[in-house]
């Protein structure tokens, strides 16, 4: 199962990055509303959370501490990413972390349940989360593209 999760995490990262590649430079920071994320911010978010998932898979634990502070720190990290190239490099690096964590899984960790503030789920859920997360955010990029008139299917 870990090998399949690795393969799909890499495949979906590549799909996300291909989708992102069709965002024109002039639209990278465009947002449909003041509270909506731009394509760059979505890319930064996706890249940053890949490392979060790697840590959960590696340790079998959710972070410890204040949730509001933790979320604010992730948001600040997203905002600190200013270029497409930074987001791409971080996403690739953190996906490497995900695959390394999947390689290091023990049978005990695979059978464990991870408790988070929002849910308790089996490790197998978290093993698949990098893939699901990249898919979901690639769809957001697709939606943004339609907002500025790009109706082409980018496969």
Kinemage of the C-alpha trace (Angstrom):
@kinemage 1
@onewidth
@group {chain A} dominant
@subgroup {mainchain}
@vectorlist {calphas} color= white
{ca unk a 1} P 0.000 0.000 0.000
{ca unk a 2} L 2.837 2.417 0.791
{ca unk a 3} L 4.261 1.938 -2.704
{ca unk a 4} L 0.880 2.739 -4.276
{ca unk a 5} L 0.523 5.824 -2.075
{ca unk a 6} L 4.005 6.991 -3.108
{ca unk a 7} L 3.213 6.534 -6.776
{ca unk a 8} L -0.091 8.409 -6.533
{ca unk a 9} L 1.390 11.245 -4.437
{ca unk a 10} L 4.057 11.831 -7.080
{ca unk a 11} L 1.562 11.506 -9.928
{ca unk a 12} L -0.862 14.001 -8.364
{ca unk a 13} L 1.947 16.442 -7.529
{ca unk a 14} L 2.942 16.340 -11.207
{ca unk a 15} L -0.700 16.824 -12.239
{ca unk a 16} L -1.040 19.803 -9.893
{ca unk a 17} L 2.163 21.348 -11.231
{ca unk a 18} L 1.050 20.812 -14.825
{ca unk a 19} L -2.261 22.521 -14.039
{ca unk a 20} L -0.358 25.362 -12.382
{ca unk a 21} L 1.849 25.695 -15.467
{ca unk a 22} L -1.148 26.913 -17.467
{ca unk a 23} L -1.669 29.881 -15.138
{ca unk a 24} L -0.260 32.936 -16.945
{ca unk a 25} L 2.292 34.930 -14.958
{ca unk a 26} L -0.064 37.891 -14.946
{ca unk a 27} L -2.801 35.793 -13.291
{ca unk a 28} L -0.654 34.028 -10.688
{ca unk a 29} L -1.726 36.346 -7.867
{ca unk a 30} L -5.207 37.092 -9.248
{ca unk a 31} L -8.114 36.246 -6.975
{ca unk a 32} L -11.853 36.298 -7.696
{ca unk a 33} L -12.549 37.982 -4.349
{ca unk a 34} L -10.626 39.563 -1.469
{ca unk a 35} L -10.972 36.422 0.669
{ca unk a 36} L -10.234 33.841 -2.043
{ca unk a 37} L -6.778 32.405 -2.548
{ca unk a 38} L -4.856 33.080 -5.740
{ca unk a 39} L -3.246 30.296 -7.770
{ca unk a 40} L 0.109 31.122 -6.157
{ca unk a 41} L -1.356 30.970 -2.655
{ca unk a 42} L -3.066 27.651 -3.461
{ca unk a 43} L 0.260 26.309 -4.758
{ca unk a 44} L 2.047 27.512 -1.619
{ca unk a 45} L -0.617 25.935 0.593
{ca unk a 46} L -0.421 22.622 -1.249
{ca unk a 47} L 3.377 22.583 -1.023
{ca unk a 48} L 3.467 23.448 2.678
{ca unk a 49} L 0.873 20.900 3.691
{ca unk a 50} L 2.737 18.112 1.890
{ca unk a 51} L 5.384 18.501 4.608
{ca unk a 52} L 2.683 18.420 7.284
{ca unk a 53} L 1.412 15.131 5.873
{ca unk a 54} L 4.963 13.761 5.719
{ca unk a 55} L 5.427 14.571 9.389
{ca unk a 56} L 2.177 12.855 10.357
{ca unk a 57} L 3.103 9.763 8.329
{ca unk a 58} L 6.649 9.759 9.733
{ca unk a 59} L 5.676 10.191 13.403
{ca unk a 60} L 2.127 8.886 13.602
{ca unk a 61} L 1.196 12.062 15.449
{ca unk a 62} L -0.518 15.373 14.863
{ca unk a 63} L 1.328 18.494 16.001
{ca unk a 64} L 1.230 19.520 19.638
{ca unk a 65} L 0.266 23.046 20.656
{ca unk a 66} L -2.258 25.763 19.991
{ca unk a 67} L -4.270 25.099 16.817
{ca unk a 68} L -4.930 28.775 16.022
{ca unk a 69} L -1.223 29.577 16.285
{ca unk a 70} L -0.352 26.564 14.134
{ca unk a 71} L -2.827 27.585 11.415
{ca unk a 72} L -1.583 31.195 11.520
{ca unk a 73} L 2.003 29.983 11.078
{ca unk a 74} L 1.022 27.918 8.014
{ca unk a 75} L -0.845 30.933 6.557
{ca unk a 76} L 2.209 33.155 7.101
{ca unk a 77} L 4.385 30.549 5.391
{ca unk a 78} L 1.990 30.519 2.427
{ca unk a 79} L 2.151 34.298 2.143
{ca unk a 80} L 5.961 34.205 2.260
{ca unk a 81} L 6.114 32.282 -1.020
{ca unk a 82} L 6.332 34.942 -3.721
{ca unk a 83} L 7.072 33.053 -6.931
{ca unk a 84} L 5.852 30.062 -8.888
{ca unk a 85} L 9.384 28.652 -8.787
{ca unk a 86} L 9.487 28.781 -4.972
{ca unk a 87} L 6.151 26.971 -4.727
{ca unk a 88} L 7.210 24.314 -7.229
{ca unk a 89} L 10.552 23.688 -5.519
{ca unk a 90} L 8.906 23.416 -2.100
{ca unk a 91} L 6.196 21.099 -3.376
{ca unk a 92} L 8.796 18.804 -4.960
{ca unk a 93} L 10.943 18.837 -1.795
{ca unk a 94} L 7.999 18.122 0.478
{ca unk a 95} L 6.647 15.385 -1.782
{ca unk a 96} L 10.083 13.782 -1.491
{ca unk a 97} L 9.542 13.981 2.279
{ca unk a 98} L 6.165 12.259 1.862
{ca unk a 99} L 7.677 9.414 -0.163
{ca unk a 100} L 10.518 8.997 2.352
{ca unk a 101} L 8.004 8.867 5.198
{ca unk a 102} L 5.953 6.271 3.320
{ca unk a 103} L 9.119 4.205 2.774
{ca unk a 104} L 9.858 4.273 6.499
{ca unk a 105} L 6.413 3.189 7.698
{ca unk a 106} L 6.338 0.268 10.073
{ca unk a 107} L 3.446 -2.210 10.223
{ca unk a 108} L 2.546 -0.759 13.632
{ca unk a 109} L 2.256 2.770 12.240
{ca unk a 110} L 0.201 1.562 9.279
{ca unk a 111} L -2.237 -0.029 11.727
{ca unk a 112} L -2.392 3.066 13.965
{ca unk a 113} L -5.073 5.728 14.290
{ca unk a 114} L -4.111 9.388 14.247
{ca unk a 115} L -6.091 11.841 16.380
{ca unk a 116} L -6.334 15.424 15.121
{ca unk a 117} L -8.486 18.313 16.326
{ca unk a 118} L -10.973 17.634 13.523
{ca unk a 119} L -10.996 13.855 13.267
{ca unk a 120} L -9.462 10.581 14.250
{ca unk a 121} L -8.532 8.524 11.228
{ca unk a 122} L -6.468 5.472 10.380
{ca unk a 123} L -2.941 5.990 9.147
{ca unk a 124} L -4.099 4.664 5.784
{ca unk a 125} L -6.205 7.829 5.421
{ca unk a 126} L -3.124 9.988 6.023
{ca unk a 127} L -1.091 7.850 3.639
{ca unk a 128} L -3.563 8.822 0.899
{ca unk a 129} L -4.005 12.438 1.982
{ca unk a 130} L -1.101 13.900 -0.047
{ca unk a 131} L -2.781 12.583 -3.198
{ca unk a 132} L -6.270 13.757 -2.248
{ca unk a 133} L -4.977 17.161 -1.204
{ca unk a 134} L -3.117 17.759 -4.473
{ca unk a 135} L -6.159 16.630 -6.490
{ca unk a 136} L -8.492 18.964 -4.617
{ca unk a 137} L -6.240 21.973 -5.039
{ca unk a 138} L -5.562 21.239 -8.718
{ca unk a 139} L -9.331 21.485 -9.171
{ca unk a 140} L -9.246 24.905 -7.514
{ca unk a 141} L -6.647 26.041 -10.033
{ca unk a 142} L -8.870 24.698 -12.820
{ca unk a 143} L -11.756 26.760 -11.454
{ca unk a 144} L -9.666 29.938 -11.258
{ca unk a 145} L -8.690 29.431 -14.886
{ca unk a 146} L -12.362 29.437 -15.892
{ca unk a 147} L -12.877 32.688 -13.981
{ca unk a 148} L -10.527 34.523 -16.333
{ca unk a 149} L -11.943 32.835 -19.406
{ca unk a 150} L -9.629 29.854 -19.917
{ca unk a 151} L -12.097 27.126 -20.901
{ca unk a 152} L -9.472 24.751 -22.299
{ca unk a 153} L -9.057 21.356 -20.683
{ca unk a 154} L -5.382 21.116 -19.649
{ca unk a 155} L -4.428 17.440 -19.409
